């Protein structure tokens, strides 16, 4: 399993300004194009996006590694699971 290290460069998806449920759909589509174990960094807005995207992605079976506030937005690190 891939560990987050200094040399791990996650794929990035900036979804600031994208409304629900489109931010979840775009996240899901990006994860589908990635290999198991890869890390995706998603930037979403406060409110519904930060509440719904991590929950929905976790329900899909992926692992939420970290949620952190970045300015007025949030970064969510996701590890793709099989």
Secondary structure, 3 states (H helix, E strand, C coil): CCCCCCCCCCEEEECCCCCCCHHHHHHHHHHHCCCCCCEEEEEEECCHHHHHHHHHHHHCCCEEEEEEEECCEEEEEEECCC
